[in-house]
Amino acid sequence: MVDVNGLVFMHIYMFDQEGRVIMKAKFQHPFIMSNIIRFIWYGLRYGFLGETEEEKLKNLRFVWALAGATTFCSLYEQSEDTVQVDHFGGMACNQKFLSILNAMDSLTDDKLAEL
């Protein structure tokens, strides 16, 4: 499976004998999940999620995208020889945040239930 949207760092995957990527679970990489848990529960921000189930699911998407975009930007920054500070409001991080939201919005109800 080819990662056409550049989000493989957020997924749980493995490689088969031929070197092909086998996707085990989307958007559930333990590092991303731990950042989400830390932000909401350890950061005492669970009120941010809202009252209703619909509000909670909608707002959880934003936290998921935030955790993914910040992880991506941190990894991307470390790949450069010289570190350039591009605050989170920068276009590179903004585009990754939006692409994560877009990828999550395109999941089927069954795939969303797996999250």
C-alpha positions, -999 to 999 in steps of 0.1 A, spaced: 0 0 0 14 34 -10 10 63 13 -3 88 -12 -12 114 14 20 114 34 4 102 66 21 68 71 38 82 102 4 82 119 -4 46 111 6 12 125 23 -7 97 47 -35 90 66 -48 60 60 -82 43 88 -105 29 88 -86 -4 92 -52 13 56 -40 7 39 -20 34 11 -37 53 -12 -12 70 -24 -26 104 -44 4 117 -49 40 104 -43 70 127 -34 48 157 4 50 160 12 47 197 31 80 197 2 99 181 -23 82 205 -1 91 236 0 127 225 -38 128 222 -42 113 256 -16 136 271 -33 167 256 -68 158 266 -66 139 299 -32 148 314 -36 184 302 -71 186 318 -86 197 285 -114 172 283 -139 200 285 -127 210 251 -143 180 235 -178 192 243 -210 177 258 -226 156 232 -212 125 215 -213 144 181 -193 173 195 -168 150 211 -161 131 179 -159 163 159 -135 180 183 -114 148 188 -106 150 150 -90 184 156 -69 171 185 -59 141 163 -49 164 135 -30 187 159 -11 157 173 -3 144 138 7 178 124 30 187 153 47 152 151 52 156 113 66 191 117 90 179 144 102 150 123 105 172 92 125 198 110 150 172 123 156 160 87 171 193 77 207 202 82 200 236 96 170 241 118 146 267 106 119 278 131 85 277 114 60 284 141 30 261 141 11 287 122 35 283 92 22 270 59 40 236 60 23 226 93 -10 241 83 -11 220 51 -3 188 70 -30 196 96 -55 201 67 -44 170 49 -49 149 81 -84 163 86 -92 156 49 -79 120 52 -100 114 84 -131 129 68 -128 105 39 -128 74 62 -159 52 60 -181 48 90 -167 13 96 -131 27 95 -141 55 119 -156 30 143 -122 12 143 -105 43 157 
